[in-house]
Amino acid sequence: MSDTESGYVSGCSSQDSLPDVHFTKAHLKFLNSKLQQLEPQEILQWCITSLPGLYQTTAFGLTGLVTIDMLSKMTGPLKPNVDLIFLDTLHHFDETLELVERVRKQYGTTIHVYKPEGCETAKDFSAKHGSKLWETNDELYDYVAKVEPAERAYSELQVKAVLTGRRRSQGGKRGDLDIVEVDDAGVIKVNPLANWTFKQVQEYVEANGVPYNDLLNRGYKSVGDWHSTQPVAQGEDERSGRWKGKTKTECGIHNPKSRYAQFLRQKQEAELSQALEGVKVEA
């Protein structure tokens, strides 16, 4: 009996793809209880063998760089082939953009670069959205520079799951981070180094010759846009240099409660409702 006839798909099936992965809350809780006990490399191995449409989103911070290096060293029947998604806000430090090219050269990883819609340069961005949008409307800035490009990337690349560089020790809202999460759009987010400290990340980078941002040698620990990133003082948590003097700790990509995230959700619900109204129900 063939797989089609039986209603099941096996490894030798002629079908090219498997169904998307969906987790119930109970399954997610169970997974986190098990993955919590594993090393990052083991978590990555689970991701490679279990999650379709897997990518890594990165701004080339230390944790993301460690993940890239770990993937490059993995061996097994399934070769890691995880492309990178980089959101070029057009306001990154020159050092960050130089690092992107170093990573591309050293690892040969495919990097998908997404910029704010309709913009190629910072000058384009200012012409379209006004000067210093991050000061006049920082939530709108987060949306047009990061959230919308991320959603466009996920849609065009058919992303089902992403690896992130978030860790609990980074502080803020990340203190109670799970290994595996599912966002409102159904995208699975995996934080393979959630358990690691900044010191552990640093030690891995030094031991393995991982390229990193030159700004880290000048007191920076977490690097974002030049206009909202400062060096970190001794005793401060590593993300304290981001949005200094503000209460925000996330840019919107990982913050489903931001006003623009809520606006998008309401917009999607309205469009769905309108579509359903146009459907004729036949007896």
Secondary structure as the mmCIF struct_conf table of DSSP 4:
data_model
#
loop_
_struct_conf.conf_type_id
_struct_conf.id
_struct_conf.beg_label_comp_id
_struct_conf.beg_label_asym_id
_struct_conf.beg_label_seq_id
_struct_conf.end_label_comp_id
_struct_conf.end_label_asym_id
_struct_conf.end_label_seq_id
HELX_RH_AL_P HELX_RH_AL_P1 ASP A 3 SER A 6
TURN_TY1_P TURN_TY1_P1 GLY A 7 GLY A 7
TURN_TY1_P TURN_TY1_P2 GLY A 11 CYS A 12
BEND BEND1 SER A 14 SER A 14
BEND BEND2 ASP A 16 ASP A 16
HELX_LH_PP_P HELX_LH_PP_P1 PRO A 19 VAL A 21
HELX_RH_AL_P HELX_RH_AL_P2 LYS A 25 LEU A 35
TURN_TY1_P TURN_TY1_P3 GLN A 36 GLN A 37
BEND BEND3 LEU A 38 LEU A 38
HELX_RH_AL_P HELX_RH_AL_P3 PRO A 40 SER A 50
BEND BEND4 PRO A 52 GLY A 53
STRN STRN1 LEU A 54 THR A 57
HELX_RH_AL_P HELX_RH_AL_P4 LEU A 62 LYS A 73
BEND BEND5 GLY A 76 LEU A 78
STRN STRN2 LEU A 84 LEU A 87
BEND BEND6 LEU A 90 LEU A 90
STRN STRN3 HIS A 92 HIS A 92
HELX_RH_AL_P HELX_RH_AL_P5 ASP A 94 TYR A 107
STRN STRN4 ILE A 111 TYR A 114
BEND BEND7 PRO A 116 PRO A 116
TURN_TY1_P TURN_TY1_P4 GLU A 117 GLY A 118
BEND BEND8 GLU A 120 THR A 121
HELX_RH_AL_P HELX_RH_AL_P6 ALA A 122 HIS A 129
TURN_TY1_P TURN_TY1_P5 SER A 131 LYS A 132
HELX_RH_AL_P HELX_RH_AL_P7 LEU A 133 THR A 136
HELX_RH_AL_P HELX_RH_AL_P8 ASP A 138 ASP A 142
HELX_RH_PI_P HELX_RH_PI_P1 TYR A 143 VAL A 147
HELX_RH_AL_P HELX_RH_AL_P9 GLU A 148 LEU A 157
TURN_TY1_P TURN_TY1_P6 GLN A 158 GLN A 158
STRN STRN5 ALA A 161 LEU A 163
HELX_RH_3T_P HELX_RH_3T_P1 ARG A 168 GLN A 170
HELX_RH_3T_P HELX_RH_3T_P2 GLY A 172 ASP A 176
BEND BEND9 ILE A 179 ILE A 179
STRN STRN6 VAL A 180 VAL A 182
TURN_TY1_P TURN_TY1_P7 ASP A 184 ALA A 185
BEND BEND10 GLY A 186 GLY A 186
STRN STRN7 ILE A 188 VAL A 190
TURN_TY1_P TURN_TY1_P8 PRO A 192 ASN A 195
HELX_RH_AL_P HELX_RH_AL_P10 PHE A 198 ASN A 208
TURN_TY1_P TURN_TY1_P9 GLY A 209 GLY A 209
HELX_RH_3T_P HELX_RH_3T_P3 ASP A 214 ARG A 218
TURN_TY1_P TURN_TY1_P10 GLY A 219 GLY A 219
BEND BEND11 LYS A 221 SER A 222
STRN STRN8 ASP A 225 ASP A 225
HELX_RH_3T_P HELX_RH_3T_P4 TRP A 226 SER A 228
STRN STRN9 THR A 229 THR A 229
HELX_LH_PP_P HELX_LH_PP_P2 PRO A 231 ALA A 233
TURN_TY1_P TURN_TY1_P11 GLN A 234 GLY A 235
BEND BEND12 GLU A 236 GLU A 236
TURN_TY1_P TURN_TY1_P12 GLU A 238 GLY A 241
STRN STRN10 ARG A 242 ARG A 242
TURN_TY1_P TURN_TY1_P13 TRP A 243 GLY A 245
BEND BEND13 LYS A 246 THR A 247
BEND BEND14 GLY A 252 GLY A 252
TURN_TY1_P TURN_TY1_P14 ILE A 253 HIS A 254
TURN_TY1_P TURN_TY1_P15 PRO A 256 LYS A 257
BEND BEND15 SER A 258 SER A 258
HELX_RH_AL_P HELX_RH_AL_P11 ARG A 259 GLU A 277
TURN_TY1_P TURN_TY1_P16 GLY A 278 GLY A 278
HELX_LH_PP_P HELX_LH_PP_P3 VAL A 279 GLU A 282
#
